[in-house]
Amino acid sequence: MAFSLAAFSYIAALIIDAFLIFFSIFQIICFDELKTEYKDPIDQCNSLNPLVLPEYGLHIFFNILFLISGEWLSLCLNIPLIAYHINRYLNRPVMTSAGLYDPTSIMNANDLTKCYREGWVKLAFYLLSFFYYLYGMITSLIH
């Protein structure tokens, strides 16, 4: 059995995608706690903002692996989310630190609903991607 760069890319994507799934679940839980006013917006933003850049970095990292290994379909499936992440980060509120979530505006009903929905959509994307990467890993190990 030959171990190829494509197989390594899919294995790395599987492991990293598991972390991204947990990041999305954590994001959904945090926004649910904000909706029910269980937690303070400042505390929630302080716990969410440090995870934004690692999430984006991990997602871009395994897509660079897909680019190097020539897995074009996997890369093309991820390009819309990468573009969304870049656009979202470039159009973030003015803040002194890295992150997306501003405690003064996060409690706005529209922003909170948008962020909550974004968490669910990203969770669905990462879950579907997980099974696709599992399939890609198996097929690249068989070939």
C-alpha positions in Angstrom: 0.0 0.0 0.0 1.5 3.3 -1.1 1.1 6.3 1.0 0.7 9.4 -1.1 0.5 13.1 -0.5 -3.2 13.0 -1.3 -3.8 10.4 1.4 -1.8 12.6 3.9 -3.9 15.6 2.8 -7.1 13.8 3.5 -5.9 12.4 6.8 -4.8 15.9 7.9 -8.1 17.3 6.7 -10.0 14.7 8.7 -8.2 15.5 11.9 -8.4 19.3 11.4 -12.1 19.0 10.3 -12.9 17.3 13.6 -11.4 20.4 15.4 -13.4 22.7 13.2 -16.6 20.8 14.0 -15.9 21.3 17.7 -15.2 25.0 17.1 -18.6 25.3 15.3 -20.4 23.5 18.1 -18.8 25.8 20.7 -19.8 28.8 18.6 -23.4 27.6 18.5 -23.5 27.0 22.2 -22.1 30.4 22.9 -24.6 32.2 20.7 -27.4 30.1 22.3 -26.2 31.3 25.7 -26.3 34.9 24.5 -29.8 34.4 23.1 -31.1 33.1 26.4 -29.1 35.8 28.2 -27.3 33.2 30.3 -23.9 34.7 29.8 -22.4 38.2 29.5 -21.6 39.4 25.9 -18.2 40.5 26.9 -17.3 37.1 28.3 -18.7 35.3 25.3 -16.8 37.5 22.8 -13.6 37.1 24.8 -14.0 33.3 24.5 -15.1 33.3 20.8 -12.6 35.9 19.3 -9.4 33.9 20.1 -10.8 31.0 18.0 -11.5 32.9 14.8 -8.0 33.1 13.4 -7.1 29.5 14.4 -10.3 28.3 12.7 -9.4 30.2 9.5 -5.8 29.2 9.6 -6.6 25.5 10.0 -9.1 25.6 7.2 -6.6 27.3 4.9 -3.8 24.9 5.9 -5.4 21.7 4.7 -6.6 23.4 1.6 -3.0 24.3 0.8 -2.3 20.6 1.2 -5.1 19.9 -1.3 -3.6 22.4 -3.6 -0.1 20.9 -3.4 -1.4 17.3 -3.8 -3.6 18.2 -6.8 -6.9 17.4 -5.1 -8.8 20.0 -7.2 -12.4 19.0 -6.4 -11.7 19.1 -2.6 -10.1 22.5 -3.0 -13.0 23.8 -5.2 -15.5 22.7 -2.6 -13.7 24.7 0.1 -13.0 27.9 -1.9 -16.5 29.4 -1.2 -16.0 29.1 2.5 -12.5 30.4 2.4 -13.7 33.4 0.4 -16.5 33.9 2.9 -14.0 33.8 5.8 -11.7 36.3 4.1 -14.6 38.6 3.3 -16.1 38.3 6.8 -12.8 39.1 8.4 -12.0 42.1 6.1 -15.5 43.6 6.9 -15.4 42.9 10.7 -16.2 45.6 13.2 -13.4 48.0 14.2 -11.7 46.3 17.2 -8.4 46.5 18.9 -7.8 42.8 18.9 -8.2 39.9 16.4 -11.6 38.4 16.1 -15.1 39.1 14.6 -17.4 39.6 17.6 -17.9 43.0 19.2 -19.5 42.8 22.6 -21.3 46.1 22.0 -23.1 45.0 18.9 -23.4 41.2 19.3 -26.6 41.6 21.3 -28.3 43.2 18.3 -31.1 40.7 17.4 -30.1 40.7 13.7 -26.4 40.2 14.4 -27.0 37.5 16.9 -29.4 35.6 14.6 -26.9 35.9 11.7 -24.0 34.6 13.8 -26.1 31.8 15.2 -27.2 30.7 11.7 -23.6 31.0 10.5 -22.5 28.6 13.2 -25.1 26.0 12.1 -24.3 26.4 8.4 -20.6 26.0 9.1 -21.3 22.9 11.3 -23.3 21.3 8.5 -20.5 22.1 6.0 -17.8 20.7 8.2 -19.8 17.5 9.0 -20.5 16.9 5.3 -16.8 17.6 4.5 -15.7 15.2 7.2 -17.4 12.3 5.4 -16.2 13.5 2.0 -12.6 13.6 3.4 -13.1 10.1 4.8 -14.1 8.9 1.4 -11.2 10.7 -0.2 -8.8 9.2 2.2 -10.0 5.7 1.6 -10.0 6.0 -2.2 -6.5 7.6 -2.2 -5.2 4.8 0.1 -6.7 2.2 -2.2 -5.1 3.6 -5.3 
